[in-house]
Amino acid sequence: MRPAFPPRRGRRHHLHGLRAGARPPRPLSGTPPARLSDLILAVLGVTLLGALALVLAAEFASRALAP
């Protein structure tokens, strides 16, 4: 005997509360989510490297101008 309502085919978006065709974001495999402290350390490191590059560029520029 066949069921009165056959199973629907396709994506059932009512399970996740998403529209049909949309997927929840998937994290990259094996990488933990970045914490705020990690982001602060990354910004601080990039800032310090940029400051060091500016100081070195100024030092070499002053040496090049000296007779």
Phi and psi in radians as a Rosetta constraint file:
Dihedral C 1 N 2 CA 2 C 2 CIRCULARHARMONIC -1.481 0.35
Dihedral N 2 CA 2 C 2 N 3 CIRCULARHARMONIC 2.564 0.35
Dihedral C 2 N 3 CA 3 C 3 CIRCULARHARMONIC -1.192 0.35
Dihedral N 3 CA 3 C 3 N 4 CIRCULARHARMONIC 2.691 0.35
Dihedral C 3 N 4 CA 4 C 4 CIRCULARHARMONIC -1.160 0.35
Dihedral N 4 CA 4 C 4 N 5 CIRCULARHARMONIC -0.635 0.35
Dihedral C 4 N 5 CA 5 C 5 CIRCULARHARMONIC -2.119 0.35
Dihedral N 5 CA 5 C 5 N 6 CIRCULARHARMONIC 1.857 0.35
Dihedral C 5 N 6 CA 6 C 6 CIRCULARHARMONIC -1.161 0.35
Dihedral N 6 CA 6 C 6 N 7 CIRCULARHARMONIC 2.694 0.35
Dihedral C 6 N 7 CA 7 C 7 CIRCULARHARMONIC -1.120 0.35
Dihedral N 7 CA 7 C 7 N 8 CIRCULARHARMONIC 2.498 0.35
Dihedral C 7 N 8 CA 8 C 8 CIRCULARHARMONIC -1.333 0.35
Dihedral N 8 CA 8 C 8 N 9 CIRCULARHARMONIC 2.586 0.35
Dihedral C 8 N 9 CA 9 C 9 CIRCULARHARMONIC -1.760 0.35
Dihedral N 9 CA 9 C 9 N 10 CIRCULARHARMONIC 2.702 0.35
Dihedral C 9 N 10 CA 10 C 10 CIRCULARHARMONIC 1.726 0.35
Dihedral N 10 CA 10 C 10 N 11 CIRCULARHARMONIC -2.945 0.35
Dihedral C 10 N 11 CA 11 C 11 CIRCULARHARMONIC -1.427 0.35
Dihedral N 11 CA 11 C 11 N 12 CIRCULARHARMONIC 2.294 0.35
Dihedral C 11 N 12 CA 12 C 12 CIRCULARHARMONIC -1.746 0.35
Dihedral N 12 CA 12 C 12 N 13 CIRCULARHARMONIC 1.622 0.35
Dihedral C 12 N 13 CA 13 C 13 CIRCULARHARMONIC -1.349 0.35
Dihedral N 13 CA 13 C 13 N 14 CIRCULARHARMONIC -0.130 0.35
Dihedral C 13 N 14 CA 14 C 14 CIRCULARHARMONIC -1.310 0.35
Dihedral N 14 CA 14 C 14 N 15 CIRCULARHARMONIC -0.212 0.35
Dihedral C 14 N 15 CA 15 C 15 CIRCULARHARMONIC -1.219 0.35
Dihedral N 15 CA 15 C 15 N 16 CIRCULARHARMONIC -0.743 0.35
Dihedral C 15 N 16 CA 16 C 16 CIRCULARHARMONIC -1.850 0.35
Dihedral N 16 CA 16 C 16 N 17 CIRCULARHARMONIC 0.001 0.35
Dihedral C 16 N 17 CA 17 C 17 CIRCULARHARMONIC 1.271 0.35
Dihedral N 17 CA 17 C 17 N 18 CIRCULARHARMONIC 0.385 0.35
Dihedral C 17 N 18 CA 18 C 18 CIRCULARHARMONIC -1.911 0.35
Dihedral N 18 CA 18 C 18 N 19 CIRCULARHARMONIC 2.796 0.35
Dihedral C 18 N 19 CA 19 C 19 CIRCULARHARMONIC -1.256 0.35
Dihedral N 19 CA 19 C 19 N 20 CIRCULARHARMONIC 2.799 0.35
Dihedral C 19 N 20 CA 20 C 20 CIRCULARHARMONIC -1.109 0.35
Dihedral N 20 CA 20 C 20 N 21 CIRCULARHARMONIC 2.300 0.35
Dihedral C 20 N 21 CA 21 C 21 CIRCULARHARMONIC 1.673 0.35
Dihedral N 21 CA 21 C 21 N 22 CIRCULARHARMONIC -0.245 0.35
Dihedral C 21 N 22 CA 22 C 22 CIRCULARHARMONIC -1.618 0.35
Dihedral N 22 CA 22 C 22 N 23 CIRCULARHARMONIC 2.568 0.35
Dihedral C 22 N 23 CA 23 C 23 CIRCULARHARMONIC -2.118 0.35
Dihedral N 23 CA 23 C 23 N 24 CIRCULARHARMONIC 2.586 0.35
Dihedral C 23 N 24 CA 24 C 24 CIRCULARHARMONIC -1.187 0.35
Dihedral N 24 CA 24 C 24 N 25 CIRCULARHARMONIC 2.607 0.35
Dihedral C 24 N 25 CA 25 C 25 CIRCULARHARMONIC -1.127 0.35
Dihedral N 25 CA 25 C 25 N 26 CIRCULARHARMONIC 2.364 0.35
Dihedral C 25 N 26 CA 26 C 26 CIRCULARHARMONIC -1.832 0.35
Dihedral N 26 CA 26 C 26 N 27 CIRCULARHARMONIC 2.233 0.35
Dihedral C 26 N 27 CA 27 C 27 CIRCULARHARMONIC -1.230 0.35
Dihedral N 27 CA 27 C 27 N 28 CIRCULARHARMONIC 2.704 0.35
Dihedral C 27 N 28 CA 28 C 28 CIRCULARHARMONIC -1.141 0.35
Dihedral N 28 CA 28 C 28 N 29 CIRCULARHARMONIC 2.506 0.35
Dihedral C 28 N 29 CA 29 C 29 CIRCULARHARMONIC -1.218 0.35
Dihedral N 29 CA 29 C 29 N 30 CIRCULARHARMONIC 2.284 0.35
Dihedral C 29 N 30 CA 30 C 30 CIRCULARHARMONIC 1.488 0.35
Dihedral N 30 CA 30 C 30 N 31 CIRCULARHARMONIC -0.034 0.35
Dihedral C 30 N 31 CA 31 C 31 CIRCULARHARMONIC -1.919 0.35
Dihedral N 31 CA 31 C 31 N 32 CIRCULARHARMONIC 2.189 0.35
Dihedral C 31 N 32 CA 32 C 32 CIRCULARHARMONIC -1.288 0.35
Dihedral N 32 CA 32 C 32 N 33 CIRCULARHARMONIC 2.751 0.35
Dihedral C 32 N 33 CA 33 C 33 CIRCULARHARMONIC -1.158 0.35
Dihedral N 33 CA 33 C 33 N 34 CIRCULARHARMONIC 2.497 0.35
Dihedral C 33 N 34 CA 34 C 34 CIRCULARHARMONIC -1.264 0.35
Dihedral N 34 CA 34 C 34 N 35 CIRCULARHARMONIC 2.343 0.35
Dihedral C 34 N 35 CA 35 C 35 CIRCULARHARMONIC -1.593 0.35
Dihedral N 35 CA 35 C 35 N 36 CIRCULARHARMONIC 2.895 0.35
Dihedral C 35 N 36 CA 36 C 36 CIRCULARHARMONIC -1.105 0.35
Dihedral N 36 CA 36 C 36 N 37 CIRCULARHARMONIC -0.643 0.35
Dihedral C 36 N 37 CA 37 C 37 CIRCULARHARMONIC -1.134 0.35
Dihedral N 37 CA 37 C 37 N 38 CIRCULARHARMONIC -0.626 0.35
Dihedral C 37 N 38 CA 38 C 38 CIRCULARHARMONIC -1.115 0.35
Dihedral N 38 CA 38 C 38 N 39 CIRCULARHARMONIC -0.714 0.35
Dihedral C 38 N 39 CA 39 C 39 CIRCULARHARMONIC -1.179 0.35
Dihedral N 39 CA 39 C 39 N 40 CIRCULARHARMONIC -0.681 0.35
Dihedral C 39 N 40 CA 40 C 40 CIRCULARHARMONIC -1.123 0.35
Dihedral N 40 CA 40 C 40 N 41 CIRCULARHARMONIC -0.748 0.35
Dihedral C 40 N 41 CA 41 C 41 CIRCULARHARMONIC -1.128 0.35
Dihedral N 41 CA 41 C 41 N 42 CIRCULARHARMONIC -0.648 0.35
Dihedral C 41 N 42 CA 42 C 42 CIRCULARHARMONIC -1.153 0.35
Dihedral N 42 CA 42 C 42 N 43 CIRCULARHARMONIC -0.770 0.35
Dihedral C 42 N 43 CA 43 C 43 CIRCULARHARMONIC -1.127 0.35
Dihedral N 43 CA 43 C 43 N 44 CIRCULARHARMONIC -0.720 0.35
Dihedral C 43 N 44 CA 44 C 44 CIRCULARHARMONIC -1.111 0.35
Dihedral N 44 CA 44 C 44 N 45 CIRCULARHARMONIC -0.736 0.35
Dihedral C 44 N 45 CA 45 C 45 CIRCULARHARMONIC -1.119 0.35
Dihedral N 45 CA 45 C 45 N 46 CIRCULARHARMONIC -0.754 0.35
Dihedral C 45 N 46 CA 46 C 46 CIRCULARHARMONIC -1.143 0.35
Dihedral N 46 CA 46 C 46 N 47 CIRCULARHARMONIC -0.673 0.35
Dihedral C 46 N 47 CA 47 C 47 CIRCULARHARMONIC -1.125 0.35
Dihedral N 47 CA 47 C 47 N 48 CIRCULARHARMONIC -0.764 0.35
Dihedral C 47 N 48 CA 48 C 48 CIRCULARHARMONIC -1.151 0.35
Dihedral N 48 CA 48 C 48 N 49 CIRCULARHARMONIC -0.677 0.35
Dihedral C 48 N 49 CA 49 C 49 CIRCULARHARMONIC -1.149 0.35
Dihedral N 49 CA 49 C 49 N 50 CIRCULARHARMONIC -0.668 0.35
Dihedral C 49 N 50 CA 50 C 50 CIRCULARHARMONIC -1.137 0.35
Dihedral N 50 CA 50 C 50 N 51 CIRCULARHARMONIC -0.714 0.35
Dihedral C 50 N 51 CA 51 C 51 CIRCULARHARMONIC -1.133 0.35
Dihedral N 51 CA 51 C 51 N 52 CIRCULARHARMONIC -0.707 0.35
Dihedral C 51 N 52 CA 52 C 52 CIRCULARHARMONIC -1.109 0.35
Dihedral N 52 CA 52 C 52 N 53 CIRCULARHARMONIC -0.700 0.35
Dihedral C 52 N 53 CA 53 C 53 CIRCULARHARMONIC -1.128 0.35
Dihedral N 53 CA 53 C 53 N 54 CIRCULARHARMONIC -0.683 0.35
Dihedral C 53 N 54 CA 54 C 54 CIRCULARHARMONIC -1.163 0.35
Dihedral N 54 CA 54 C 54 N 55 CIRCULARHARMONIC -0.707 0.35
Dihedral C 54 N 55 CA 55 C 55 CIRCULARHARMONIC -1.123 0.35
Dihedral N 55 CA 55 C 55 N 56 CIRCULARHARMONIC -0.756 0.35
Dihedral C 55 N 56 CA 56 C 56 CIRCULARHARMONIC -1.154 0.35
Dihedral N 56 CA 56 C 56 N 57 CIRCULARHARMONIC -0.671 0.35
Dihedral C 56 N 57 CA 57 C 57 CIRCULARHARMONIC -1.138 0.35
Dihedral N 57 CA 57 C 57 N 58 CIRCULARHARMONIC -0.695 0.35
Dihedral C 57 N 58 CA 58 C 58 CIRCULARHARMONIC -1.161 0.35
Dihedral N 58 CA 58 C 58 N 59 CIRCULARHARMONIC -0.666 0.35
Dihedral C 58 N 59 CA 59 C 59 CIRCULARHARMONIC -1.121 0.35
Dihedral N 59 CA 59 C 59 N 60 CIRCULARHARMONIC -0.809 0.35
Dihedral C 59 N 60 CA 60 C 60 CIRCULARHARMONIC -1.193 0.35
Dihedral N 60 CA 60 C 60 N 61 CIRCULARHARMONIC -0.580 0.35
Dihedral C 60 N 61 CA 61 C 61 CIRCULARHARMONIC -1.190 0.35
Dihedral N 61 CA 61 C 61 N 62 CIRCULARHARMONIC -0.683 0.35
Dihedral C 61 N 62 CA 62 C 62 CIRCULARHARMONIC -1.217 0.35
Dihedral N 62 CA 62 C 62 N 63 CIRCULARHARMONIC -0.568 0.35
Dihedral C 62 N 63 CA 63 C 63 CIRCULARHARMONIC -1.233 0.35
Dihedral N 63 CA 63 C 63 N 64 CIRCULARHARMONIC -0.616 0.35
Dihedral C 63 N 64 CA 64 C 64 CIRCULARHARMONIC -1.222 0.35
Dihedral N 64 CA 64 C 64 N 65 CIRCULARHARMONIC -0.535 0.35
Dihedral C 64 N 65 CA 65 C 65 CIRCULARHARMONIC -1.409 0.35
Dihedral N 65 CA 65 C 65 N 66 CIRCULARHARMONIC -0.427 0.35
Dihedral C 65 N 66 CA 66 C 66 CIRCULARHARMONIC -1.239 0.35
Dihedral N 66 CA 66 C 66 N 67 CIRCULARHARMONIC 2.459 0.35
